[in-house]
Amino acid sequence: MADHRSPQDSFELYQRVVWFFTTLVAFVTASSVIYILVSHGFLTRSEPLSSEVFAGRHRLNNLILGIHILTALPPLMLGPFNFIRRYLRTRYHRWSGWVYVVTIFVSSITGFALATANAYGIFAKLGFATLAVVWFFTTWMALKTALARRLREHREWMLRSYLITLAVVTVRMLPHPAFLTLDQWYPFITWLCWVPNLILAELYIRATTYKGRLRSDWRARLLARRSAPGR
């Protein structure tokens, strides 16, 4: 039996499948992070579990790490739903959008503080610090364009922001090369967990924008031909 689906229908189906698996991975990752936080007592232990943002203040440092991780979870789980078209003009989209933005602001600021005290050297510090700044900036631009009702730009900035949010997933997918120790490999992780994600976001935006322009140009030429004299 012939498949009568248009390329646009196939593309939309592909998008749904991708977002389904993205949502699934996000929820599994969030659940595992919550379990680790609770089982290891990140918020209550006095032993040093994080970077020494404040020297000797182990509980405070652990609290900053806990806040950073916990506030990264809502955007991780809410992100995919903010791209579903049926929810775009609903109250849910607005409220979940605000939760997404505010929690990222908190998580990126605490993440920047932790990055400055990273124990794996200047390259690792720059990796996580840049991640925090870019995460904050892309989310701020998503908020700014939404408030200005520049919806196409808003969607593009949201895509960049969410692909960076997925760094928490990417970092767990990176294989550890056998020829490198953790101390040697970790600084590279601080960049590889988010830079490829941002590149993918840019490639997707460029590809879909180009297709959209081609489609608009084709429609404009078709309408011009139909409205030409003698037609």
C-alpha positions in Angstrom: 0.0 0.0 0.0 1.4 3.4 -1.0 2.5 5.8 1.6 0.8 9.2 0.9 2.5 11.1 3.6 4.1 14.4 2.5 7.7 15.2 3.5 6.3 17.8 6.0 4.2 15.0 7.7 7.2 12.7 7.8 9.3 15.5 9.3 6.7 16.3 12.0 6.5 12.6 12.8 10.3 12.5 13.2 10.1 15.5 15.5 7.5 13.8 17.7 9.7 10.7 18.0 12.8 12.7 18.9 10.9 14.7 21.5 9.4 11.6 23.0 12.8 10.0 23.5 14.2 13.3 24.7 11.5 13.6 27.3 12.0 10.0 28.4 15.8 10.4 28.8 15.2 13.7 30.7 12.8 12.1 33.2 15.1 9.1 33.7 18.1 11.4 34.2 16.2 13.6 36.6 15.0 10.6 38.6 18.5 9.2 39.0 19.8 12.6 40.1 17.1 13.0 42.7 17.9 9.5 44.0 21.6 10.3 44.3 20.9 13.6 46.1 18.6 11.9 48.6 20.7 8.7 49.1 24.0 10.6 49.6 22.5 13.4 51.7 24.0 16.2 49.6 22.0 18.8 51.5 22.8 17.7 55.0 26.3 16.1 55.1 29.1 18.2 56.6 31.8 16.4 54.5 33.0 18.2 51.4 31.1 17.0 48.4 31.5 19.9 46.0 34.0 22.6 44.9 35.2 24.9 47.7 33.3 28.0 46.7 33.7 29.1 50.3 36.8 27.7 51.9 36.1 25.4 54.9 32.3 26.0 54.6 31.4 22.4 53.6 27.7 22.5 54.4 27.3 25.8 52.5 29.2 24.5 49.5 27.2 21.3 49.5 24.0 23.4 49.7 25.1 25.5 46.7 25.7 22.2 44.8 22.3 20.9 45.8 20.5 24.0 44.7 22.4 24.0 41.4 21.4 20.4 40.7 17.8 20.7 42.0 17.0 23.8 40.0 18.4 22.2 36.9 15.8 19.5 37.0 12.6 21.4 36.3 13.9 22.9 33.0 15.2 19.5 32.0 11.7 17.9 32.5 9.6 20.9 31.3 11.6 21.7 28.2 10.2 19.2 25.8 6.6 20.2 26.6 7.3 23.8 25.8 7.8 22.9 22.2 4.5 21.1 21.7 2.4 23.3 19.4 -1.0 22.6 21.1 0.3 24.1 24.3 2.0 27.2 22.9 -0.8 29.6 23.5 -2.1 28.2 26.8 -1.7 29.2 30.4 0.4 26.1 31.0 3.0 27.3 28.5 3.3 30.7 30.2 3.6 29.3 33.7 5.9 26.4 32.7 8.0 29.0 30.8 8.4 31.2 33.8 9.4 28.1 36.0 11.9 27.1 33.2 13.5 30.6 33.1 13.7 31.3 36.8 15.1 27.9 37.7 17.7 28.2 34.9 18.7 31.6 36.2 19.3 30.1 39.7 21.0 27.0 38.4 23.3 28.9 36.1 24.4 31.4 38.7 25.2 28.7 41.3 26.8 26.7 38.5 29.1 29.7 37.7 30.1 29.9 41.4 30.9 26.2 41.5 32.9 26.5 38.2 35.2 29.2 39.6 36.2 26.8 42.4 36.6 23.7 40.2 39.5 21.6 41.2 40.5 20.3 37.8 42.3 23.4 36.5 41.7 26.5 34.5 40.5 24.7 31.4 37.8 22.9 33.4 36.9 26.2 35.2 36.5 28.0 31.8 34.4 25.1 30.4 31.8 25.1 33.2 31.9 28.9 33.7 31.3 29.4 29.9 28.5 26.9 30.1 26.8 28.8 32.9 27.1 32.1 31.1 25.8 30.8 27.7 23.0 29.0 29.5 21.9 32.1 31.3 22.3 34.3 28.1 20.3 32.0 25.8 17.5 31.7 28.4 17.5 35.4 28.9 17.2 36.0 25.1 14.3 33.4 25.0 12.5 35.4 27.7 13.3 38.8 26.1 12.0 37.7 22.7 8.9 36.1 24.2 8.0 39.3 26.0 8.5 41.3 22.8 6.3 38.8 21.0 9.0 37.9 18.5 7.9 34.3 18.6 10.1 32.8 15.8 13.2 34.2 17.5 11.8 33.0 20.9 11.5 29.5 19.7 15.0 29.5 18.3 16.5 30.8 21.6 14.5 28.3 23.6 15.9 25.5 21.4 19.4 26.7 22.1 18.7 27.0 25.8 17.2 23.5 26.1 19.9 21.9 24.1 22.4 23.4 26.6 20.1 22.2 29.5 20.6 18.7 28.1 24.3 19.0 29.0 23.4 17.1 32.2 22.3 14.2 29.9 25.2 14.5 27.5 27.8 14.4 30.3 26.6 10.9 31.3 26.7 9.7 27.7 30.4 10.7 27.1 32.6 7.6 27.0 35.7 7.6 29.1 38.8 7.0 26.9 40.9 4.1 28.3 44.1 6.0 27.6 43.2 9.0 29.8 42.8 9.2 33.6 39.8 11.0 35.1 42.0 14.0 35.9 43.1 14.2 32.2 39.6 13.6 30.8 37.5 15.7 33.1 38.5 19.1 31.7 37.4 18.0 28.2 34.1 16.9 29.6 33.4 20.4 30.8 33.3 21.5 27.1 32.1 18.4 25.3 28.9 18.1 27.4 27.5 21.3 25.9 29.4 22.7 22.9 28.2 19.9 20.5 24.6 20.4 21.8 24.8 24.1 20.9 26.2 23.3 17.4 23.3 20.8 16.8 20.8 23.6 17.8 22.4 26.0 15.4 22.4 23.4 12.5 18.8 22.6 13.2 17.8 26.3 13.2 19.7 27.0 10.0 18.3 24.0 8.3 14.6 24.7 9.2 15.0 28.5 8.6 16.4 27.8 5.1 13.6 25.3 4.3 11.1 27.9 5.5 12.5 30.6 3.3 12.5 28.2 0.3 8.9 27.3 1.0 7.9 31.0 1.3 9.8 31.9 -1.9 8.1 29.0 -3.8 4.6 30.1 -2.6 5.3 33.7 -3.6 6.4 32.7 -7.1 3.3 30.5 -7.4 1.0 33.3 -6.4 2.7 35.7 -8.7 2.2 33.4 -11.6 -1.5 32.8 -10.8 -2.1 36.6 -10.5 -0.1 37.5 -13.7 -2.2 39.0 -16.6 -3.6 36.5 -19.0 -3.7 33.7 -16.4 
